[in-house]
Amino acid sequence: MTSTLNGVRILVADDQIDVARTICSPLRKSGAKLRFAPDGNAAMRDIKCWPFDLVVVDMKMPPDEWGGLWLLRQLNSCGWRVPVLVLSGEGSKQQVIESLRLGASDWIDKDTADTELLLRCEQILDDSLESALDSASGRLPTPLALRFARYTRTVDPERRVIEGLHTLEAILRFAAQVGLSNPVPSPLSGIAADRLMQPSMGTWFSLCVALSRGSNPVPAFSDLFSWLAPERADRQLVQDLVNLRNDIAHGRATPDPSTQLRVDRLLRIFAHRASAFWRFSVGVTTSMTFDGAKYGVEVLAFRGDGKPIPDLVQSNSPQVTGQVLLFTSGVSPLSLEPWLIAHSAGNSTRCFQFDGVRRGGSALDASTPLKYAKADDGEDVRDLGHPEGAWAAVMKWF
């Protein structure tokens, strides 16, 4: 039976690296991908660069006397919720209690780690992956949350695979659209512009790969894509599922139990990482105030699988009312137009996603209007007459 840890990314923070490698050898043998950091500062640098599914922390290490507690405080200050297992070798009961108060998932004594570590890590990951889909449905932006919610509600095995592939496509689409919102576009290698006239799941994946290889990608895009496919082997799995989606659509394949397990595992891992490291919000601005130092921007946040939620965010610069923005603490808001736009009718405001171009009898040119689909159900494709919704906005990437 495959271990829960197979393929997961675990960061081990311990100033005694040789000892840590020995203690963690059962994790490696179970298929986990281990990375070691000699102190809390190095661990924080690694966490900022790579997604980890679990962090194993030695209580007594630099910086300070109790570096494990220092690291937990740093994770809390960043708003990150990655599961943490504390190794207590020299710590007193007081330090263990403090680590749990700071959000550690569990702790074990170093003296018994050789027999307990593997089981405890599996239990922590099992619990996190079990709740990951519900967390994604409630916390992620609506274009993703609704797909996760529909996937979670689907019971029929074959239909669940189809919904899972739709959810994977939604992740690729949203990540690519965030990447394409870079205010400084650079040509995308190997991607023909006409592929965006009627984009497919494969188009969105190709765009994500091209954007990841470009210069100065949007940090939010890099995070999103790394949660799904941090390494080349992970990208191959995604490509395999893209191919499977095409085969199923053309009647060349049918979903089977092994496919269901692969799709479910990938979605749970993404949702688990997103839940741990999500630090963005997506919303349309409705009004703004200025206190002499910062702008208070009232927004309707597109979060979860329900209606937009009123929210308030801070900005160092004024924002255009009615614009869909990606907000990240400490960073200027990023306009997601024309890839995501908002449309209000009466008392209802909805989010729409780019879904290709609307062509009539005329030839494709810079003024050809883009078409959009409702982000909350993926249907009702329409031309919304948005001022930025023309082919010229797409052409600048090619």
Secondary structure as UniProt FT lines:
FT   TURN            4..7
FT   STRAND          9..13
FT   HELIX           17..23
FT   HELIX           25..29
FT   TURN            30..31
FT   STRAND          33..37
FT   HELIX           40..49
FT   STRAND          54..58
FT   HELIX           67..78
FT   STRAND          84..88
FT   HELIX           93..101
FT   TURN            102..103
FT   STRAND          106..109
FT   HELIX           110..112
FT   HELIX           113..139
FT   HELIX           142..153
FT   HELIX           157..179
FT   TURN            180..181
FT   TURN            189..190
FT   HELIX           193..196
FT   HELIX           201..213
FT   HELIX           219..228
FT   HELIX           232..249
FT   TURN            250..251
FT   HELIX           257..277
FT   STRAND          280..290
FT   STRAND          295..301
FT   STRAND          309..315
FT   TURN            321..322
FT   STRAND          324..328
FT   TURN            329..330
FT   STRAND          331..335
FT   TURN            337..339
FT   STRAND          340..345
FT   TURN            346..347
FT   STRAND          348..357
FT   TURN            366..367
FT   STRAND          369..374
FT   TURN            375..377
FT   TURN            387..388
FT   HELIX           392..395
FT   TURN            396..397
//
